[in-house]
Structures are given as C-alpha cells and as structure tokens.
Amino acid sequence: MNGLSLTALLDRHLTDAQVKTYAASAALVMAASLVGLKTLGYFATDSISLLSSLLDSASDIVASLGTYVGVRTALRPADEDHRFGHGKAEAMSALGTAAFVLGSASFLVIEAVGRLFSRQAVALSAVGVGVMVVSMLATLALILFQKYAVKRTGSTAIAADEVHYTADFASNGAVIVALLLTGWTGLSFIDSFAGIAIALWLVAKVVPVARQAVDMLMDKEMPDADRARILALTTAHPLVKGVHDLRTRQSGTALFVELHVEFDPDLSLFKAHAVGTQIESAIKSAFTGADVMIHFDPEGVEEHRLDDKIKSAGPPSAMPE
C-alpha cells in the first residue's frame, strides 16, 4: 500500500480527534520501547553518545506522557469554567516537552565533558550500531505519522513532539557515526564531542517549540498577513463603514477572532446582524474552525478604542517605566 492510499485510508476511517489521540499514544509507546532497547545498547558499548540518546528517550517518556495528557485535555469541549475550551493544554504540554529536553541536554553536556577528561574507552559493538539503526527506523515511522497528524489537525503539542523526534532521528544517526569512528580510530574524544553536538542540536530544535508555546499562552496575535486578510474580508462588504479593535489569539487548534465593525447609524440592527453573519462566514471559510465574535458600532461614535491605546503605548518592545 503506497503512502497516498494509506493517507486516504486514515482520512476515511479516523476522525481528527482519533488521529491526535493515536499520534500521542504512539509516541508514548515508542519512547518506552526505545528506552529498553537503548539500555541494552549502552551496556554493550559504554558509549556516551549512545547514553545521550538513551537519556533523550527516557525524557521522551515523560514528555510524550505530557503530550498525551495535553492532547486529551485539549479535546475536551468548552464548559462552565473554560468557556474558551481547553486548547491551551497543548501549549502547556509543548512547554513541558521543551523543559525536559533542555534538562537532558544539560546533563548530557556535563557527562560528555567528564568523559572527555577521563578518556574512557568506547567499545565498537555490532549490538550498539544495530540498536541505533532499529531506533532510527522506528523513529522515522513515528515521525511520518506525526507529520500526517500535524498536517491534518494542526496540533501544537504533536508538532512539538514531531520536532523532538525529528531531532532524535538525526541524533541517532550521529550516534552511529560516533560509534563507528571511535571504534575504528580508538579516539575516545570523538564520542564525547558527538554527545555535546547532539545536546546542542536538541537545544537548537527545542527553543522554537518553547517560543511557540509561550506565544500561544501569552495570546500573541496572528501574523500581520493573516490580520490583513481578516480586515480585507470584513471591509469588502459595501455596507461596512470601518473596522477597529481586531484581536486574534490561538488556543490549541482553535482560533479566536474578535473585531468591531462600523455601520451607518441609520442601518437597522436586523440588517447589520445579517451583514455580520456574512462576514463571519467569510472569515470562517478563510480560517477553518475560527470562532468569530463581531461587535456592531454606529459610524462616528466617540469611544475608547484598543487600537488607540496600543498606538499610544508605542512598539511592542517598549517597556513601561
């Protein structure tokens, strides 16, 4: 069965919620399996670079468990205490994943530097290389499924996990190279340098994930191009006299859009509501799953506006004294 037919089969038989849940569950099972496999490989080689991969997989268990809980929580519908839903649970789990990766990377650097000075020998073992090859193949299968899940659902938590396992895949390849070079040359420092390189690679990959999670938790606005598109869709209606105080935020896969639309003061509320419904439909068509809230304002009314307050406050980088 080729990739296209497999994707079509998944599209046909699985809901978005099921795809998210299965992707999160697969990552958890994968992490636990790789810990056992890499533990055997480490005892067979005593390699610091393989230990780095083992520690990363160990942290993956906790991180993937957080992803699973975050995805399951985010799927819960809105309730009396959470009227905007539970989507930010995905950002919280992504931030947790980033914290575990940074902790593992720090421990790895300390261990690698210690090995660098102790000059402990590394045994070239077919078991060690075989363990890493199997790990790479298994990780690749998981990454492909995660990529499908992210493309279909837009899940922030699974996207964070996918970036993490992509880094794992690359680091496993580095471990294999380190094992081979160290075994062939007898230069143990190669293994230590490989461990440090893997740690730096993990940090480089996880920082954007953490930044994205923080942006979501802090209700960062959508990109300017998307905001401009929303404004264009709104002002395209001939009865709209103006738009102000557009606010957007992301919560998991849900997008919330709020804006004030100005109409002729003599336009009936019934007619304004009808126009608002058309604008709402246009925005939802452009941004699937968006939750749109429109406030109707008569044109020319003096009022305190968020746009004016933000403009007077200066650029986002400016800090209040």
C-alpha positions in Angstrom: 0.0 0.0 0.0 1.6 3.3 -1.0 1.7 6.5 1.1 -1.2 8.1 -0.8 -3.6 5.3 -0.3 -2.6 4.9 3.3 -3.3 8.6 3.9 -6.6 8.3 2.2 -7.4 5.3 4.3 -6.6 7.2 7.5 -8.7 10.2 6.3 -11.6 7.9 5.6 -11.6 5.9 8.9 -10.2 8.2 11.5 -11.6 11.5 12.9 -9.3 14.4 13.8 -9.7 13.6 17.5 -8.7 10.0 16.9 -5.7 11.0 14.8 -4.4 13.2 17.6 -5.0 10.6 20.2 -3.3 7.8 18.2 -0.3 10.0 17.4 0.2 10.9 21.1 -0.3 7.3 22.2 2.2 6.0 19.5 4.9 8.5 20.8 4.5 7.3 24.3 4.7 3.6 23.4 7.7 4.3 21.1 9.6 6.2 23.8 9.2 3.4 26.3 10.3 0.8 23.8 13.4 2.7 22.8 14.5 3.2 26.4 14.6 -0.6 26.8 16.4 -1.1 23.5 19.0 1.6 24.1 19.7 0.5 27.6 20.9 -2.8 26.2 22.9 -1.0 23.6 24.6 1.3 26.2 25.6 -1.7 28.4 27.1 -3.3 25.3 29.1 -0.3 24.2 29.5 2.1 27.2 29.2 4.9 24.7 28.5 8.4 25.9 26.8 9.3 22.6 24.5 6.2 23.0 23.9 7.2 26.6 22.8 10.6 25.3 20.3 9.0 23.1 19.1 6.8 25.9 18.6 9.8 28.2 16.8 11.6 25.5 14.4 8.6 25.0 13.9 8.5 28.8 12.9 12.1 28.8 10.7 11.3 25.9 8.6 9.1 28.1 7.7 12.0 30.4 7.4 14.5 27.6 5.2 12.1 25.5 3.1 11.4 28.5 2.6 15.2 28.9 1.8 15.4 25.2 -0.8 12.6 25.6 -2.4 14.3 28.6 -2.3 17.7 26.8 -3.9 16.4 23.6 -6.6 14.5 25.6 -7.4 17.6 27.7 -7.4 19.9 24.7 -10.0 17.7 23.0 -12.5 18.4 25.8 -15.3 20.8 24.8 -15.9 24.1 26.5 -17.6 24.0 29.9 -18.8 26.5 32.5 -15.2 27.0 33.9 -13.5 27.1 30.5 -15.8 28.8 28.0 -12.9 29.2 25.5 -12.3 25.5 25.6 -9.2 23.6 26.8 -6.9 24.2 23.7 -4.1 25.8 25.7 -3.4 22.5 27.3 -1.4 21.7 24.1 0.8 24.7 24.6 1.4 23.7 28.2 2.5 20.2 27.2 4.7 21.6 24.5 6.4 23.8 27.0 6.9 20.8 29.3 8.5 18.9 26.5 10.9 21.7 25.9 11.8 21.8 29.6 12.6 18.1 29.6 14.7 18.3 26.5 16.8 21.2 27.9 17.3 19.3 31.2 18.5 16.2 29.3 20.8 18.3 27.1 22.4 20.0 30.2 23.0 16.6 31.9 24.5 15.3 28.6 27.0 18.1 28.3 28.2 17.6 31.9 28.6 13.8 31.3 30.3 14.3 28.0 32.8 16.8 29.3 33.6 14.4 32.2 34.2 11.5 29.8 36.4 13.8 27.7 38.9 14.2 30.5 38.6 10.7 31.8 39.4 9.2 28.3 37.2 6.2 29.0 37.3 3.8 26.1 34.3 3.0 24.0 33.7 -0.5 22.6 32.7 -0.8 19.0 29.8 -3.3 19.1 27.5 -4.6 16.4 24.8 -4.6 19.1 25.2 -0.8 19.7 25.1 0.0 16.0 22.2 -2.4 15.5 20.3 -0.8 18.3 20.6 2.7 16.8 19.6 1.5 13.3 16.4 -0.1 14.7 15.8 3.1 16.7 16.1 5.2 13.6 13.7 3.1 11.6 11.1 3.1 14.4 11.5 6.8 15.0 11.1 7.5 11.2 7.8 5.6 11.2 6.6 7.7 14.1 7.7 11.0 12.6 5.8 10.2 9.4 2.6 9.5 11.3 3.1 12.7 13.4 3.7 14.8 10.3 0.4 13.5 8.9 -1.4 14.3 12.3 0.0 17.8 12.3 -0.9 18.5 8.7 -4.4 17.2 9.2 -5.2 18.7 12.7 -2.7 21.5 13.3 -2.0 20.2 16.8 0.6 22.3 18.6 1.5 19.5 21.1 2.0 16.9 18.4 4.0 19.4 16.3 6.3 19.9 19.3 6.7 16.2 19.7 7.3 15.8 16.0 10.2 18.3 16.1 11.6 16.5 19.1 11.5 13.1 17.4 13.0 14.6 14.2 15.9 15.7 16.3 16.1 12.2 17.8 16.3 10.7 14.4 19.2 13.0 13.4 20.9 12.4 16.8 20.6 8.6 16.4 22.5 9.0 13.1 25.2 11.0 14.8 25.5 8.2 17.5 26.1 5.6 14.8 28.8 7.7 13.2 30.4 8.3 16.6 30.4 4.6 17.4 32.0 3.7 14.1 34.6 6.4 14.1 35.5 5.9 17.7 35.8 2.1 17.2 37.9 2.4 14.1 40.3 5.2 15.3 40.4 4.5 19.0 40.0 8.2 19.7 37.5 8.3 22.6 37.1 12.1 22.4 35.1 11.7 19.2 32.3 10.0 21.2 32.3 12.9 23.8 32.2 15.5 21.1 29.3 13.7 19.4 27.4 13.8 22.7 28.0 17.5 23.0 26.9 18.1 19.4 23.7 16.2 20.0 23.0 18.2 23.1 23.4 21.5 21.1 21.2 20.1 18.3 18.4 19.3 20.8 18.6 22.8 22.3 18.5 24.4 18.8 15.4 22.4 17.9 13.5 22.9 21.1 13.9 26.6 21.5 11.5 27.5 18.6 9.0 25.0 20.1 9.2 26.7 23.5 8.8 30.1 21.9 5.7 28.9 20.0 4.2 27.5 23.2 4.8 30.8 25.1 3.3 32.8 22.3 0.1 30.8 22.5 -0.1 31.0 26.3 0.5 34.8 26.0 -2.2 35.2 23.4 0.2 36.5 20.7 -1.6 38.0 17.7 -1.7 36.2 14.4 0.8 37.2 11.7 0.2 40.6 10.1 -0.7 38.9 6.8 -3.5 37.0 8.4 -4.8 40.0 10.2 -4.7 42.0 7.0 -6.7 39.2 5.3 -9.4 39.3 8.0 -9.6 43.1 7.7 -9.9 42.8 3.9 -12.7 40.2 4.1 -14.6 42.5 6.5 -14.2 45.8 4.6 -15.1 44.0 1.3 -18.8 44.3 2.2 -20.3 47.5 0.8 -22.3 48.3 4.0 -19.2 48.2 6.2 -18.0 51.7 7.0 -15.0 50.8 9.1 -13.3 48.2 11.3 -11.3 48.6 14.5 -10.0 46.7 17.6 -9.3 43.5 15.8 -8.0 40.9 18.2 -6.9 37.3 17.5 -5.5 34.5 19.5 -4.7 30.8 19.2 -5.7 28.2 21.7 -4.5 24.7 20.6 -6.0 24.3 17.2 -8.8 26.8 17.8 -8.6 30.4 16.5 -10.5 33.2 18.2 -11.2 36.4 16.3 -12.8 39.5 17.8 -13.5 42.8 15.9 -15.6 45.9 15.9 -17.4 46.6 12.7 -18.9 50.1 12.0 -22.1 50.7 10.1 -24.3 53.6 9.1 -26.1 54.8 12.3 -29.5 54.6 10.4 -28.9 50.9 9.4 -31.3 48.6 11.2 -29.9 46.1 13.8 -31.5 43.3 11.8 -29.7 44.3 8.6 -26.4 44.8 10.5 -26.7 41.4 12.0 -27.3 39.9 8.6 -24.1 41.6 7.3 -22.2 40.4 10.3 -23.3 36.8 9.6 -21.9 37.1 6.1 -18.6 38.5 7.4 -18.4 35.7 10.0 -18.9 33.1 7.3 -16.2 34.6 5.1 -13.7 34.6 7.9 -14.5 31.1 8.9 -14.1 29.9 5.3 -10.7 31.5 5.1 -9.6 30.3 8.6 -11.1 26.8 9.2 -12.5 26.4 12.7 -12.3 30.1 13.7 -14.5 31.3 16.4 -15.6 34.8 15.3 -17.2 37.5 17.6 -18.3 40.7 15.9 -19.4 43.9 17.8 -21.6 46.3 15.9 -20.8 50.0 16.2 -22.5 53.0 14.6 -20.1 55.0 12.5 -18.8 58.2 14.0 -19.4 57.4 17.7 -16.6 58.6 20.0 -15.3 55.7 22.2 -12.2 54.4 23.9 -10.5 52.1 21.4 -7.9 49.4 21.9 -6.2 50.4 18.7 -5.7 53.9 20.0 -4.4 52.6 23.3 -1.9 50.3 21.6 -0.7 53.0 19.2 -0.1 55.5 22.1 1.8 52.8 24.0 4.5 52.6 21.3 6.1 49.5 19.8 5.8 46.0 21.4 9.4 46.1 22.6 8.9 49.3 24.6 8.7 48.7 28.3 6.7 50.9 30.7 8.9 53.0 33.1 
